[in-house]
Amino acid sequence: MTGDALAQDPEELRKRIDSSRAHPARVYDVFLGGKDHYPADRDAAAAGLAANPRGYLDVRHNRDFLRRAVTAVAAEDGIRQFLDIGTGLPTSENVHQIAQRAHPDARVVYVDNDPVVLAHARALLVSSPEGRTDYLDADLRDPARILEEAAKTLDFDRPVALCLVAVLHFVPDEEAYAIVRELVGALPSGSRLILSHLTDDLNPENIRAVQRTYTDRGFTFVLRSHADVERFFTDNSLTLAEPSVVPVHRWRPDRAAPVPDRPDAAYLAGLDDIEKIRYRDINDVTDADINVYGGLGVKA
Ligand SMILES: C[S@@+](CC[C@H](N)C(=O)[O-])C[C@H]1O[C@@H](n2cnc3c(N)ncnc32)[C@H](O)[C@@H]1O
């Protein structure tokens, strides 16, 4: 374990945390059933859920896509190094836990720009003894710095799986493509790109209603088409692995999404819609629920 970012002055960190406004990592945490968020984040999630009552399925299936894709590249493709940008708050399970199940010596560098993620990053640094994890407090829009810092933990002469999962919708226009070009350009042959992205191709009414609730709160929330999402791979000459770019619940489904323990029905009845999310089984998903594409690319 390393994690120089954690040496940061607690007072400085406190100043950076603005709990009065919703922030993507924390709103996402609400939908994952976590507890590391503030009332403003919960309000934003409630507005998103009012706009699209089954919207928690986008979040939870996106996370499950990450689980399956990391498992595939680690267990099937033998990848032992991961650069996970836009990590989010620690959850069950984090990338290193998934990857180290296949390879205890796997190394993971986590990157996020949210100070609340930084405050909780210690949980991301509990690596297996043979492996290693690090956390960078950095912005995706500064790929040069990310690559320089990540090279202290990862060996860029060996394949790396770059994870850009549900993060590029925070970067508008061509800037997103330029960032991915720089990051993928630094990776050696045999590397992988695991990418997911929100779209308004599939169920436009639902997701545009959600988009409005977030843009009203000052979030950048870019919805990209199938062709736009494919470009992140094809512009960089990456070969798309089967089944190419598809709605995340259709990407190599294994029906192994965690089923939560459901509490007593009387207790459940007393919870509000947000509190109920953590007890939802996501295996009843249909095509009408999902607004996220996912794909896996391989660098020749
Ligand atoms: C929707 S969450 C996705 C978390 C995780 N990748 C997943 O899919 O489960 C997006 C994460 O990206 C982070 N993020 C957003 N913009 C970022 C940026 N410019 N640089 C680094 N991280 C960013 C947010 O703080 C948040 O933790």
The ligand as an SDF file (V2000), in Angstrom:
LIG
                    3D

 27 29  0  0  0  0  0  0  0  0999 V2000
  -20.6490    7.7450  -11.3170 C   0  0  0  0  0  0  0  0  0  0  0  0
  -19.2370    7.5590  -10.3230 S   0  0  0  0  0  0  0  0  0  0  0  0
  -18.5680    6.0560  -10.9740 C   0  0  0  0  0  0  0  0  0  0  0  0
  -17.7610    5.2650   -9.9550 C   0  0  0  0  0  0  0  0  0  0  0  0
  -17.1730    3.9660  -10.5060 C   0  0  0  0  0  0  0  0  0  0  0  0
  -16.2710    4.2000  -11.6020 N   0  0  0  0  0  0  0  0  0  0  0  0
  -18.2450    3.0320  -10.9450 C   0  0  0  0  0  0  0  0  0  0  0  0
  -18.5850    3.0340  -12.1320 O   0  0  0  0  0  0  0  0  0  0  0  0
  -18.7870    2.3110  -10.1090 O   0  0  0  0  0  0  0  0  0  0  0  0
  -18.1630    8.7750  -11.0740 C   0  0  0  0  0  0  0  0  0  0  0  0
  -16.8980    9.0580  -10.2850 C   0  0  0  0  0  0  0  0  0  0  0  0
  -16.0600    9.8580  -11.1110 O   0  0  0  0  0  0  0  0  0  0  0  0
  -15.4950   10.8800  -10.3250 C   0  0  0  0  0  0  0  0  0  0  0  0
  -15.1630   12.0040  -11.2090 N   0  0  0  0  0  0  0  0  0  0  0  0
  -16.0100   12.8420  -11.8650 C   0  0  0  0  0  0  0  0  0  0  0  0
  -15.3180   13.7470  -12.5880 N   0  0  0  0  0  0  0  0  0  0  0  0
  -14.0020   13.4650  -12.3700 C   0  0  0  0  0  0  0  0  0  0  0  0
  -12.7910   14.0460  -12.8210 C   0  0  0  0  0  0  0  0  0  0  0  0
  -12.8010   15.1010  -13.6460 N   0  0  0  0  0  0  0  0  0  0  0  0
  -11.6180   13.5140  -12.3880 N   0  0  0  0  0  0  0  0  0  0  0  0
  -11.6090   12.4460  -11.5620 C   0  0  0  0  0  0  0  0  0  0  0  0
  -12.7110   11.8490  -11.0940 N   0  0  0  0  0  0  0  0  0  0  0  0
  -13.8980   12.3500  -11.4940 C   0  0  0  0  0  0  0  0  0  0  0  0
  -16.5770   11.2310   -9.3090 C   0  0  0  0  0  0  0  0  0  0  0  0
  -16.0330   11.8810   -8.1790 O   0  0  0  0  0  0  0  0  0  0  0  0
  -17.1370    9.8600   -9.0090 C   0  0  0  0  0  0  0  0  0  0  0  0
  -16.4600    9.2590   -7.9470 O   0  0  0  0  0  0  0  0  0  0  0  0
  1  2  1  0
  2  3  1  0
  2 10  1  0
  3  4  1  0
  4  5  1  0
  5  6  1  0
  5  7  1  0
  7  8  2  0
  7  9  1  0
 10 11  1  0
 11 12  1  0
 11 26  1  0
 12 13  1  0
 13 14  1  0
 13 24  1  0
 14 15  1  0
 14 23  1  0
 15 16  2  0
 16 17  1  0
 17 18  1  0
 17 23  2  0
 18 19  1  0
 18 20  2  0
 20 21  1  0
 21 22  2  0
 22 23  1  0
 24 25  1  0
 24 26  1  0
 26 27  1  0
M  CHG  2   2   1   9  -1
M  END
$$$$
